[in-house]
């Protein structure tokens, strides 16, 4: 019963897509892959900063403790009197909020300086927010202590969700003494990710059981004149701020953390060096002319920006970033509503899963290269789309997990195709390797397509062989013994042919048909065909000796002889036959001529007979390596033109000593025949007959040889001379 197509689709496409998606989703939760995701997004943050730089809002000004300020005021930390001066002088410009990303948690050695800073906190324009940090019990102020009761802590009461997930501590390091009663307090804790990079800022922290705002949130509350009762915290959703001057819904995770949409470096903000700003404010106070820092109505952030100070760490913007910029970027996001947007991960995973399944389905029947290009192209398009969405809309699409799922699916599909094609190759080789040559099988495998009708013109050397008087001993053997004999003989012949680079065409009973030079190009194919013919005869001689020693075959078998015909020329090579059954073979006049050479060998008593074309091609490739004996000129049946023909006599290095004398005497006899010197021709052929390596009575199964055939012709022409215009050409009347 055939499998329904839907089941095939499920097994081949949908099930792998689902499994790879589920596996990739599970792996994407691992810390190592989340680290890869973070690194990828850090790169996109920097790319956007390069491609789409933009200035920050005028609502924020940065006062940086920079290199110039360190040169002016000396090593950090500075006397607190300077900070008191700054607060008192900046009050002239009346900022909305002055937020200090600097800890004043310990009293200084100079109490007068602390008193001056406290006066500055009380006399500064706008609200002042100082930094605090969580601490272990015993190291800081506990929530129920008198110090905590007098501190200006903005306890948030409207909190929904699991408070235990919020960044927490048992106590807090608050601004020292009078500072915590004169200024608002915001927590500066910005814990790094596993790789040390700051990407998120807690908007709320937990001290004991109290939920308190971070520095960023406390500054926003002061800027918009929002009381703690105006702030609602829904962990895993948002912090909602509704003040007199503004409102926002800020997305947070389950721990109350906000992922900062980093856009701005120091250069993007309205920024001043600390010493520069202090000097200009002092000039303004003394009514001296000069530029004055534009602080009125702004959020003023004070923090360390000089390289080498302690408040620098990696962020997506750079390897070393002043951490005051974390708060600056967060506040910029809040004021502009410029939050990261995260689409529902389900649709991203589903989209890439569908794309992966479509690749499997669409390219299942196409080339592996096309599938590989699609498998690489879809992720490239996806990444480009994600990059565009990020740059234009701050849309943060999951990258690593979906790409892992898509890639795993495509790798699985490609490996499955490779294994399938390998199995198909093995099946093709198994199916066809016993019928056609390995070269033909390999061409079919490389083509990756089913064989089809058609052929191409190639120059080849055609090879035909046949067993002499096969019917004589085939009648003496039962069918199964005859098959055993033929298998042994044909195996030996085929091994020799393929060993010389030939391609087996077919077996026709006891006949072997082969070609040299196709389907794989074979330089010197005529030479290889001649060597194969000579070595086939030598192998048959070995078989005859073996059969005689085995004594399991009748005498006709142990005297078996074969004839071989060769011709070189252009032929059509390819798949010939019907639409449903065909054979890789050769066709053409040159092929027919090779078959005539094999049948003509019987009439001329030759073991191997070839045309002039084969001899000439062999000599061009390997001069003197094969010895040929000219046999004259014949007109084969079905043709009108005479062609020179030769006997492939021996390999030059393996020829017996009498070979040269035999060929020389035989050639002289041919010349004398053409000169009608019948007595001289007789003497020459008698000499060559005595030197023939294949002589009746000396070699079992040999009934004639070219010298004996020529002697018989001389006797006939002596009695009945040929016509006066005879030029030595003989006409074959049989195929």
Secondary structure as UniProt FT lines:
FT   HELIX           5..9
FT   HELIX           10..14
FT   HELIX           15..28
FT   HELIX           31..51
FT   TURN            58..59
FT   STRAND          60..65
FT   HELIX           67..73
FT   HELIX           80..90
FT   TURN            91..93
FT   STRAND          97..100
FT   HELIX           111..123
FT   STRAND          127..135
FT   TURN            137..139
FT   STRAND          141..142
FT   TURN            143..144
FT   HELIX           146..150
FT   STRAND          158..160
FT   HELIX           163..165
FT   STRAND          168..169
FT   STRAND          171..173
FT   TURN            177..178
FT   HELIX           179..182
FT   STRAND          184..187
FT   TURN            194..195
FT   STRAND          200..202
FT   STRAND          204..207
FT   TURN            208..209
FT   STRAND          210..214
FT   HELIX           215..223
FT   TURN            224..225
FT   HELIX           228..230
FT   STRAND          231..234
FT   TURN            235..237
FT   STRAND          238..242
FT   STRAND          247..251
FT   TURN            254..255
FT   STRAND          257..259
FT   HELIX           266..268
FT   STRAND          270..273
FT   HELIX           274..285
FT   TURN            286..287
FT   TURN            296..297
FT   STRAND          299..304
FT   TURN            307..308
FT   STRAND          312..315
FT   TURN            316..317
FT   STRAND          318..322
FT   HELIX           324..336
FT   HELIX           345..362
FT   TURN            363..365
FT   HELIX           368..393
FT   HELIX           400..432
FT   TURN            433..435
FT   HELIX           438..447
FT   STRAND          454..467
FT   TURN            468..469
FT   HELIX           470..474
FT   TURN            475..476
FT   HELIX           479..499
FT   TURN            500..501
FT   STRAND          503..508
FT   TURN            509..510
FT   STRAND          511..516
FT   TURN            523..524
FT   HELIX           525..550
FT   HELIX           555..558
FT   STRAND          562..577
FT   STRAND          582..587
FT   HELIX           589..604
FT   STRAND          608..611
FT   HELIX           612..621
FT   TURN            623..624
FT   STRAND          626..635
FT   TURN            637..638
FT   STRAND          643..651
FT   HELIX           652..654
FT   TURN            657..658
FT   HELIX           659..674
FT   TURN            675..676
FT   HELIX           678..691
FT   TURN            696..698
FT   TURN            700..701
FT   HELIX           706..719
FT   TURN            724..725
FT   STRAND          729..731
//
